[in-house]
């Protein structure tokens, strides 16, 4: 204390030299004073006196200016008397600690103490200060004009590094005048009723541990509640551990609740009413109710957003939004109703706005009732791998709400992959479906009510009445939605498609099974609370795999050829390549991959992807039996397949290896799209005792010469109705090889020879114990004439019983003595091989 007095006396002496002595009293009054550790300071606008010590309710301070003259320390409390009214702004100094934060609150009985900021930056303002709690205040901040940024509570990080442990709760913020104008690098969205914002562009500036809860925010601008970090990316750059819950936001000028540059933000149990209630000429007026942008892993859940406005210049106006540069974000268990712009906005925009765009976002188990304009809006292309499932949509008669719409198509990839599954659309309105691009996958949805011509024509389309208890009767509050539960005999129960990694809970918290057919819509009355035992790798990076070959690389080109899959792995060199996964006790696995069918048979076929098991990462590796099957239709020469384990995995197996075999110089003809590994036993499909190949594709061929290909040209009538055949790209010798699980006992091969080919025998049948035709044995056969005019058909069967031990079968087409380019003169039609 003596040192402090001497220090002040010294300052006074200096001030008398520099300034007139008449100003010394003011300088001393405004000099920051260090608060007493752990003390509570009381402020009473009616009976207080700034000359008091302030540490008891009986001797409180009077003004906010007195607070601003202090530097507070850990454990301090600043208590404003209930019923008091103050003018100006609280802007105290100091920081608390994580265990002993500094608290601004109220004391006594009565209404919350009110702070009328009157055009100041905010009613309460903190700059680069950590470990603060702001609790139980009422704040207004009106101004003569809306030409500057104002807030109710403003917490800034201005080159302050990591600012942490900020709690803002139980406050009432209203009538805050903001601006829609832009000032330098700063954005008007980052100010409003409650604003926590970095005020710099340093990547090291961020917030950690921000809690905003139980606040009432009304008629504020620009945003209602916002946490804003200008520089985002990794957790070292983006703000983290941000929670915004149980708040009410009404009639915000623009956005209701917003996080920008936050990773893992949680926005839950909030109510947002009539966001976007103000606009300004010649400014950006876009707004939404509750949304996130420039963040990773954000979750928006259990919120209600309604009556969001779409005033002139606002083409958004949705209740919810996952905006630009958002990855792995989820919007779930929310109630959206009566929003002018609709339920949900997705924004990518990377082609024109820069960055990587948005991807891997999920919208599930939400209820939308009578939203307007459109339900789902895609802006700036389609964010890749968007999933929309398990939602219930209700549109009443008289609305012209579109189910889908899109805009700013040049901003991103309009044809990126996205899925729409297990949703219920009850459409009594007149709106249609303006579906974006070609990458949408539709399955398991119910389309009930009106059926516009633009309605998706998905396979096994469901148009029955889902049989809700009482739809269309939701009012205010999530509790009013019991009418959207399904009746006990609803046909929607367990009629949906399987969706793994589905969150495990429906809108009402009922369990959703991790496997098997799901119930359609937001209500799951028949699920199991079972653990999800699946390891799934979408092959977007190497984070899931245990190891991989160095010449495996990612390919994102032409996703439209791969059912919208915009990330696959391919070999970058013509050597065998593998990827290994560790999964204790795995029993089954499914690998999705695609083959370019315009490549020759000798380069790529399904058996070039093989599966192996091992107990240890270094082996030894044992092969697994694999069942290959097609997925969907061929797209521009690319066919997608699934490879599934079709045998019992050894009890001690812990590692699964997926190997892509070398086949000539074709390194990209086989692309692996995803891997799913499970601890459940596979359904083993019994192997038939014959193999039949009609050359519809190369899936059954074990090997072939580089000049073999499949031909789809020429009318099938010329080939006895055979529409697909195998032939050569040149006149050199060619062959195809088959690998059988047991000893070969018989065969039947058909071929077609052009009438313009020289008279000769061009087909040779070979069997052996190796896949190399040069080491196989030529098998005598009987040739049967099948007739024909321009094309002569023949059938080849064994002339004698086959010797035991043969597991490989080959058909060799001998060299043609004709001009080059006529390899097509001999074609194979089908192959049937019998085995024990």
N, C-alpha and C positions, 0 to 999 in steps of 0.2 A: 504494500500500500504506500509506504514512504517513497519507494522508487517511482511509483506511478505519479505521485504528487510532484516530485522533483522533475519528472519527465514533462508533465504539463506546464510547470513553471518555466522550464527551458523554452518550450514552444511559445509560451506567452511572451517571453522576452524577445524571441526572434520575430514574432509577429508584430511587436511594437516597433521594431526597427524597420520591417518591410512595409507594414500597413500602418494606417493610423490606429492609435490605441482604441478608438471608438469601435473598431471591428473585432477586437480581440474576444469580446464576450461571445459573439456569434460563432467564431471559429472554435472556441473551446466547447460550446454547446453541441456542435455537430461532430466533434471528434469521436470516432468509435470507441466505445467502452467495452471491456471484456466482462461478460456476464459471470456470475458466480456459478461454479459447477453444481449441477443438480438442482438449481433453484427454479421456482415457478414465479413468473412475472405476471401480474394482474393488471388489466387495463379496463377502465370504466369511463365511458365517454361523458357520463353525467357528473359523477362525484369524484372523479380522479384528479390527480395533480401531478404533472411531470416532475415536480421537485421531490415527490415522494420516492422512497426507496423502491417501491413497486413489488416487493416480495411477499406481500400479504394482501388479502382481500380488503382489509381495513385501510390500507395505504396504497391504493393502486395508482398507476400512471393514468394519463388522460388521452393521449394522442398516439396516432400511428408513427408520427415523426420520432417519438421517444424510442419506440421499438427499433426503428431504422438506425438509431445511433448506437446500437449494441452489436457486439460480436458474440453470438451465443455459442455454447459449448455442449458437450455430451450431457444428456440428462435434463437439459432445460425444457421448461414448458412455458409457452406464451399463451395466457388465458384471457380471452376477451369476454366481458360480462354479457350474459344473456340479456337481450333487449336493448343493448347499446347500438348506437349508429355512428359510423366513422366515415370520414371523407379522405380520399387519397388511396395510397398503396402501401401495403406492408412489403418491405424489401430488406429484411434483416441480413446480417452477416453470420458466417460460421457454419460448421458442419457438426453433426453428431457422430455417433459410432453405431455399428450394426446392432449392438446390444443395448445401447442407450441413445436412441434417436432424439432429435429436438422436435417438440410437438407444438403445433399451433392449434388451439381448441377454444372451447368456451367454458364458463363456470356460472353457477347460479341457475335459477329457474326462469323459464320464459322462452320467448322466441330466440332463434339463432341471432347472434350479433351480426349486423349487416355492415358491409363495406361498400360504399359508393365510390368507385374509382374515378368517375367523372373524366374519362378520356385518358387516363394514365395507361401505361403499358398493360397493367393488370391490377386486380385487387390484391393478389399475393404474387410476388415474383421472387424466384430463387435463381441464382446464376452460379453454375459450377459448384453446387453444394449438395452433399450426400447426406443420407440418413435423416430425413425429415418426414414428419407426419402432419398433414393439414386436414383437420377434422372438425366438422360441425359449424361451418361458417355460411353466411349468406352474402353473395357478392353480386353487384351490378356494375356495368361499365359502359355508360352511354356517352355519346359525344355529339357535338354540334353537326359533324359531317362524317360520312363513312370514307374517309380518305387516308386512314392509317390502320395498322394492325393493332387490335386490342384483344385482350383475353380476360377471363375471369380469374383463373389460376394459371400462371405461366412458370414452367420450370425449364430453364435453358442450360444447355451445355455449349459453351463458347470457348473452344480450345481447352476444355477441362479434362480431357482424357476420359476415364470411365467414371460416370456419375451413377451412384447406386443407392438402393434402398429408399425409394420415394413412395410414400403412401398418401393417397388423396381420397378421403372417404367422408360420407355423410354430409356433404355440402350441398347447398342450393345455389345454383348459378343461373342468373337470368338477365335478360336485357343487356346483352353485350354487343356493341356495334363494331362490326369488322369491315374489312375491305376486300374486294375481289381483285384488286390490282396487284401487279407484280412489282417487287422492289429488288433489283439486282438479282442475286442468286436465290433469294428467299421466296418462298411460295406461300400464297395466302391460305392454302389448306392447312398449314402448320400452326395456325393460330385459331383461337375460338374460346368456347366455354372453359374447357380444361385442356391445356396444351403442354405437352412434354416434348421438347424439340431441341435437336442440335442446331446451333446457330453458327455453324462453321462447316467447312467441307474437308476437314481433316479425317482421314480414315480411322484414326485412333480415338476419335470422340464418339462415345456411345452411352447408352443407359443400360443398367442391369438391375433387375429386381424393381420393377415398377408395378404398383397395385393401385388401381382406380376402381372403387366400389361404392355402391349405395349412394350415389350422387343423383340429384335432380338437376337437369340442365334444360333450360327452356329459352327460346327466342335469343339465340346467340349466333355470332358469326366470326369467321366463316364456318368453321367446323364445330360440332357439338363437343366431342371428346376425340383427341388426336394424340398419338405418340409418333413422332417423326424423326427419322435418322437419315440425313442427306446421303451418307455413304453407306452402302450395304454390300453384303457378300458373305464372307465367312463370319463365324461367331465373334471373331476378334474385331470385326468392322460393324456388323449389324447390332442393333439393340436386342437384348435377350431377357428372358424371364419377365415378360410383360403380361399382366393379367388385367382385363377390363371386365367387371362383372356386376350384375345386379344394379345397373344404372338405368335411369329414365331420361331419354333425350327427346324433347318436343320442339318442333318448329325451328330447327336450326336453319340458318340461311342456306347452307349447302349440305355437306355430308353430316350424317349423324354420328357414327363412330368409325374411326379410321386408324389403321396402323400402316406405317410406311417405313420400310427398312428394318423390320423386326423379324427375327428368326424365332419360331416357336411361340408366337403370341397366342394367348387364349382369350377369346372374346365370348362371354357366355352369360346367359340369364339377364340380358338387357332388353329394354323395350325402346324402340325408336319410332316416333310418330311424326309424320309430316316433315321429313327432311326435305331440303331443297325448296324452302318457302320464300326465298328471296332471289332476285336476279339483278344483274347490272348490265347496262348496254356496253357493247364493245369489250366484254370480258369473257373468260371461259366460265360457263355456267353449269357444266356437267356436275352431277352429284348422284349419290346413292345413299341408302340407309346405313348399312353396316358392311364394311369391306376391309380387305387387306391388299397390299401391293408391295412389290420389291422385298419379298420375304420368303422364308423357307419354313415349312412345317407349321404354318399357322392354323388354328382351329377356331371356327365360328360355330357355336352350338347353343341350343336351347334359348334362342333369341326370338323376339317378335318384332317385325318391321311392317308398318302399314301406313297407308296414305302418303307415301313418298311422292313428291311433286315432280312434274316434268314441265316446268315453265318454259317460256320461249328461250331457245338456245340450249336447253338441256335435253340432249338426245338419249340420256341414260334413264334416270328416274326409277331405277330398280330398287327392290328391297335389300338385295345382297349383291356382292360383287367380289370376284377374285380377279384382280387387275394385273397389270404388266409385271413381268419378272417375278412371278409367284410360282414356287415349286412345292410339290407335296403338301398342298394346303387342302383343308377339308371344311366343307359347309354341311352341317348335319343337325337334325332334330330341331329345326327352326320352323316358325310359323310366319308365312308371308301372305299378306292379303291387302287388296284394294290399292296396290301401288300403281301409280300412273304409268310407269315404264316397265312394269312386270316384276317377275320374281328374281331372276338371276342373270348377271352379266359376267361374261368371260372375256378377258382381253389378252392378246398376245402382242402383236405390233412390232416384233423384233426387226423386221425387214426395213422399216422406215424410222423407227425410234431408236434402233441400236439395241445392244445387249443380246441375251440368249433367248428371250421370250419366256413364256410360261409353259409349264408342263406337269404332268402327273398329279393333277388336282382332281378332287372327288367331291361330288354333291350327292348326298344320300339321306334317305329317311326324313325328308322335309315335307311339309304340307303347304301347298299354295292354293288359296281360295280367292277367286274373283280378281286376280291380278289383271292388269290392263295392258294394252299395246302388244306385249308378247310375254311368254313365260321365260324362255331362254334366249338371250341375245349374245351372239359371238361378235366381237369387235377386233379388227386387226388380224384376221385369219382365225384359225382354230388352234388353241393351245394343245400341243401334242399330248396324247394319252389321257385326255380328260375322260373321267368316268362319271356317268349320271345314272344312278340306280336306286330303286326302292323308294321313289318319291310318289306322293299322291297329289294330283293336279285336278282342281275342280273349277270349271268356268260356267257361269250361269247364263241363262238365256238372255239375249240382248247385247252381250259383249261381242266384239269382233277380235278378241285376243288371238294373236298367232301363237302357236306352240313354240315354233322356232323362228328366229330371224337372224340376219347377219348384216354387218356394215363394215366399211373400211377394209375391203377384202384384200387390197394390195399390201396391207401392213404386215401380213404374215403368210403362213402356208394354209390356204383355205382347204386344202385336201389332207391335212394331217389326220392321224388316226384318233378317233374318239368313240366312246360306246354309250349306248342308251338301252338299259336293261331293267326289266322287272318294275317298270313304272306304270301307274294307273293314270290315264288321262280321261276324265269325264268332261266331254266337250259339248255343252248345250249351246255354245255360241256359234258365230259364223266364221271365225278365223281359221286359217289353214296352217300349213307347215312350209316355211321357207327354209329348207334344210341347207346348211352350209356344206359346200364341197362334196367330195366323194368318199371321204374317209370314215363316215359314220357306220357303226355296227349296231344293228337293232335286233333285240331278241327278248322274248318273254314279257313284252308289254301288253297292257290291255288298252284298247281304244274303244271307248263307249260313248254313245250319244250321237252327235253328228259326225259324218265321215266325209270331209272334203276330198276332192280329187288328189290333193297333194299329200294326203296321209301316207306314211311309210307303208310299203307293201312287204313287211317282213315275213319270213318263213314261219309257218304255223301261227299265223296271226290270230290274236285273241280279241274278240269284239263283244264278249258277253258282259252282262251286268255284274260288276264286282260284288254287289250286295253289301253296301255299307249299312251301318245302323241308322244313320240319319245325316246324309251329306248336305253340304251347303248351309249349315246352321251354325258355323263357327262365329263367335262374336269377338270380344276383346279378351285376350289372355289365352295361353296354351291350354288351360284347363277347360276351355269351351269346345274342345275338338273331339270329344268322345264319340261324336257322330261319325267320325271317319274310321272307327274300328270296323272290322269285318264281322258279319254275322257268322254264326257257327257253321252254316252250310254253304258258305261262299265258295264258288268254284275257283277263286283266286288262291286259295290255301294250297301251298305246295305245288303250284302249277307254274312257277317261274323257273328260270335257269339257275344253275349253280354259279355262285360268285364266291371265290375264295378271298380271304383277307377282307371281309365285309364289315368289320367293326364290331360284330358280335352282339349288338343291341339294336332294337327298332326304336321308333319315335317315342314309345311309352316305356322304354327300358326293358322290354321282354327280350329273352335270348334269341339270337339268330344263329342258326346252325352254320358251321364252317364248311360243311360239305352237303351235297345233295340238292334236290330241287327246293328252292325257297318260295315263300309266299310273295305274291306280287303286291307292291305298294309299301306304305310306311308302317303297316301293322303286321307283325308276325306272331300269330297266336299259337303256333305249333313248332317253335324252334327248340333246339337243345343247347344247353349251356356247355358245349364241348370245347376243349382247347383246340386251337388251330395248329396242327402238327406239320404244316407245309412249309418247306423252304422254297421260296420263289425268287428267281433271278430274271428280271426283264432284260438283262444284258445291255444296260445303259452305261455301266462302268464295271470295274473289277472288284467292287467292294464285297460282293457275296461269295465269289469263287475263292477256293483255297490256293490255287495256282493255275497258270495257263502258259501255253507256248508263246514265246516272244513274237512269233510271226502270225499270231491272231491279232486282227485289228478291227476297229469298229467301222461300220458302213451305215450312213444315214440317208443315202441317195434313194430316190424313187420309192418312197414308202407306199405309193399307190399299187405297186406290184406285190406287196407283201401284207395285204390286208391292213394297210395303214401303219405297219410296224416301222418306226423311224429310227430304230437302233438294232443292228444285227452284228454278229461277228463273222469275219471271213478270213481266209488265209491270205497273207501278203507275200508268200513264197510257196513254191510247189514242193512242199514237204508235208509229211503227216503233221497234224497239229492237234493238241488236246487241251481240255479245260477240266480241272479236278475240283470236286466239292467234298467237304467233310460234313457228314451228318450221321451222328451216332444212331445206330439201329434203323437205318432207312430200309424200306421194303419195296418201294415202287418209285418210278420216276417217269416223267413225260418230257420229251425234248421236242420243241417245235422248230422246224427248219424248212427251208425252201430250196427248190432246185430249178435252175434255168433250163427249160426243156428244149430250147433252141440250140443248146450245146449238144455235141454228139454223145451217143450212148457210151462211148469209150472214155469220156471225160468224167461224167457225173451220174451216179444212180443212188438210190436210197441206201443201199448197203455200204456206201462209202462213209456213213455215219454209224458208228458202233459204240456199244456201251460195255464197260468193264467194272468189276468190283474188286476191292482189296481191303484188308484189315489195316494196312499201313500205307502211308503216302508214297513210300518208295517201292511198293509192290510186295510180293508178286501179284500181277493183275490177272483175273479170270474173266473170260468173256461171258456176257449175259445174253440170253435169248431175247430177241426184240421183235415186237409186232409193229409193222409200219402201216399207216393208214392216211388217206388223203384228208385235208381240211379245206372245205370250200371248193370253189371252182378255180380253174386256171386263169391267171390274169396276165395277158400279154406275154405268154411263154413261160411264166413262173407258176409253179405249183407248190403249195404249202402242204407239209406232211407232219404227222406226229409219230415219234418213235417211243414206244412204251415197253418197259420191262415186261417180258412175258414168261418169267420163270421165278422160282423161289430164290430170294437173295440169301446168301450164306449168313448164318447167325452172327458171326463176328465181323461182318463187313461194316466198315465205317467210311469208306471213300468210294465215290463214284467218279469214273473217268468217262468223258465223252470224247471220242476220237474221230477226226475227219481225215480220211485216207487221201494220200497223194494220187492224183489221176492226171498225168500229163501236165500241160502248162496251164490248165484251167484252175486258177486259184479262187475265183469268185463264183463259180457255178453252183456251189452249195453254201448257203448262209444260215447260220443258227440264230433263231430269234428269241427263244426263252427256254428256261429250264425250271421244272417243278419237281421237287423231291418230297416224298411223303413217308411216314412211318407205318401207314396202313398197307396190308397185304394187297398185291395187285389182283385184278380179275384176270386169271390166266385163260387165254383163248386157245382151245385145243387145236393142234395143227392137223389139217387134213392130210390124207395120205396121197395127195397129188398136188402138183403145182400147175396152174393154168395161167398163161400169159397171152393176152390178146393185143399186146403192144399199145395199149391205151396210154401208157407211160412207161418209164424205165424202172418202176418201183420193185420189180421182181428179179431184175437182172443183177447178177453178182459181178459181172465184168464184161467188157466189150472192147473191140478194137476202136481206135480213134476215128475211123471213117464210117462207123455205124451211126445211124440216126433214125428217128421215127418220122414217118411221112403221113400227113393228114390230107394230102391233095388228091385230086381225081375222084370221080364219083364212085361211091361204094358199089354201085350195081356192076361195075366192071370187075369187081373182086368178090363176087358172090355175097355182097352185102357187107364185106369187111371194110370198115371205115378207117382203120388205123393199121399201119404195117411198118415193119422195120426194113431198112435198105441201106445202101452205101452212098457216100458222097463222091466216090471215085470208083474206078474199075479194079482197084487192087483187092487182094484177098481181105475178107472181113469176117468177124466172128462175134457171137454172143455166148456168154457162159452163165450157167445156173449152178447154185450150190444147194444141195438137198440135205435135209436133216438125217435121213436114213438111206440105206442102199437103194439104188434105182432098180426098178423092176420092169418098166415099160415106158413108151413114149409115143406121141403122135404129133407130127410137125406138118403144117401146111405152108406151101409157098406158091407164088405166082410168077410166071415167067412170060415176058413179053413175046409176042409173035415175031418181033423184029430181032430178038436175041438169036445168036447162032445155035444150032441144034447141038446140045451137049448136056451133060449132067453137072450142075453147078453146086449142088448141096451135098455136104458131107456131115455125118453125125458122129460125134466123138464122146467117149466116156472115160473117166479116169479118177485118180485119187488126188489130183492137184488141179489148180485152176488154170494152169498153162496149157493151152491147146496143143502145143508142140510136144508135150509129154503125155497126151491122152491116146487112147486106142480108138481106131476107126471101127465103127459098128456097122455090120451089114444090115440093110433095110430093104423093105418092099415098098415100091413106089406105086401109089394108086392114082389113076387119072380122074380128076374132078371136073374135067370139061372146061369150056370157055371158048371165046372167039379171039379177041385181040389179046387177052390175057389168059394163059393156060394155067389151071390150078392143079396142084399135086399134093398128095398126102403121103407121109413117110411113117412107117411103123416097123418095129424090129422084125428081122427075118428069122431070128432064133432067140431063145431065152437068153437074158443078159447074165453075165457072170456076177457073182456077189462082190461087194466091196467098193463099187463105184458110188461116189457121192457128188461128183461134178459132171455136168452135162454141157456139151457145146455144140453149136451149129456153125459150121464154117462154110462161107460162100467163096467159091474158088474165083480166081482172077478171070475177068471177062476179056475175051479177045475182040474187043470193039474199040472205037475211038474214045479217048478220055472224055469224061463228063456224062457217061451213060451207065453209071453204076446202078441206077434205078431200074434197069431192065430185069433184075431179079429181086423179088421182095418176099419177105417172110410174113405170113398172115397170123399164125397162132402157134403156141407150143403148149402141149400137155405132157407132164412128166410124172409118172407114177413111182412111188417108193414104198418101202415096207412100213 
